[in-house]
Amino acid sequence: MAKKYENMSDNQSLEPQLKKKSFNPFEFIYNRDGKGVGKDEVSVLEKPGIANFFKLFWRRFNQIFGVNLLLVFGNFPAFFSLIALAYTTLDATAPSRQIYSALEAVARFDNSPLVSTFLGAFGGQDSVAVPTTMTVILFALTALLFVTFGPVNAGTTYVLRNAVRGEPVFVWSDFWYAVKRNWKQAIAFGIIDILMIVMFVYDIITYRYNIDTNIGMFMFVLCFGMSIYYFFVRMYIYPMMVTFDMSMLKLIKNGMLFAILGIKRNIMVLLGAIAVVIIHLLLLGVVMPVAVMLPVLITFGLLGYMCVYGSYPKIKEIMIDPYYKEVAEEQ
């Protein structure tokens, strides 16, 4: 067991040098929370329950806010697709039924009332968005997300992991420390992560529109269940990536095991994530400006904090504690 985890970096951390204190509006990103690390934070991993979840969230709010900004602006290529969809497409009209083209061809040789009736019934036009050259360019730039997604998630996970462990947190320097240390593996898994997310979203939407058939219902339920399982798996992969020296195959294998072993905590995280989404949807209908601003301010950081808070105690219990216990016994 000791050999297996000899490269474990659980206790490794970067302690940046403190500079002369001056006013900085972004101090919550560069420096540790001024309140310091409280004694109550040490017990978070001993009793990682709901009460400690809110207590730690309040204490680390500034740092979670900083993590949210890193997640939003670190994955800046996503903004290219939003700009492309919002401003670069042209409005045009197109037939709403595919049969219209065939009927139009028939009408050129047959102007009978029957053909005219069919043209009137199936010749409706819909408004469609036509991509321009700029649309294509912006969507091509969105592909940069394959490079940023994994490292940004790894860096922010490292910051949140340190916060959950009750350690001093320097958001900016800790983030870059983790990115520099894990960027190769993070990019590789980030690509896998994006492809899996896109695949599940596409499949769920596709089978949702075919849910009226038995096979459509079965595939919809299957894809929905697999997407939830994958959500559990990825909860553990990023924390393990920034904590251990492990191959990609072992990260995925362990993530699949933890998705089952930590099922109780995983379900709690899932319910919390669903609650956050429901609150956002309700706010869209009541106070839309607030609902639009929340993802930029706190939503992604909150979801990341929930995932790390739910996953890391289980990782510590199964992978870290037995290792140090065995080392202590050997000594």
Secondary structure as UniProt FT lines:
FT   TURN            2..7
FT   TURN            10..11
FT   TURN            25..26
FT   HELIX           27..30
FT   TURN            34..35
FT   HELIX           39..43
FT   TURN            44..46
FT   HELIX           50..59
FT   HELIX           61..74
FT   TURN            75..76
FT   HELIX           77..87
FT   STRAND          90..95
FT   HELIX           99..107
FT   TURN            108..109
FT   HELIX           113..122
FT   STRAND          125..130
FT   HELIX           133..142
FT   TURN            143..144
FT   HELIX           145..164
FT   TURN            165..166
FT   HELIX           171..208
FT   TURN            209..212
FT   HELIX           214..241
FT   TURN            242..243
FT   HELIX           248..261
FT   HELIX           263..286
FT   HELIX           288..294
FT   HELIX           295..299
FT   HELIX           300..315
FT   HELIX           316..320
FT   HELIX           321..330
//
